[in-house]
Amino acid sequence: MQYSSELIHTMRQALETVMASVPAHQSVFGLKAAVAEYILHAAAHGQTSYDGLVTAASDQLHVIIAMLT
């Protein structure tokens, strides 16, 4: 899938925002990559706003962390 440079920038910003919200003790190996993958998945399914991507990834954060620990 091709993403515009604007959407890529938005996805990067969303990733950094979500990662900044993770407490240090929950920051497990592979977490950033897994969150990035989830953001890509959300974008591929039509979620392209910054707030929407942050919300979508934040809502799944506990699930992603649980899968990685």
Beta strands, then each sheet from edge to edge (+ up, - down):
end
